[in-house]
C-alpha cells in the first residue's frame, strides 16, 4: 500500500476508497491525495 506524499515511482495507482486511477510519469513524482475523494491510500494497479 502507498500513502499520499510517498515517492512511489512511475506507474498507475488505484485509490483504495473510490478506485480512481492516478498515473505518475516520473520516478520523482509524489503521490497526491485522490482528486476524486481525498483518500490517501493507494494500491499499484
C-alpha positions, 0 to 999 in steps of 0.5 A: 500500500502507498500513502499520499506524499510517498515517492512511489515511482512511475506507474498507475495507482488505484485509490483504495476508497473510490478506485480512481486511477492516478498515473505518475510519469516520473520516478520523482513524482509524489503521490497526491491525495485522490482528486476524486475523494481525498483518500490517501491510500493507494494500491499499484494497479 
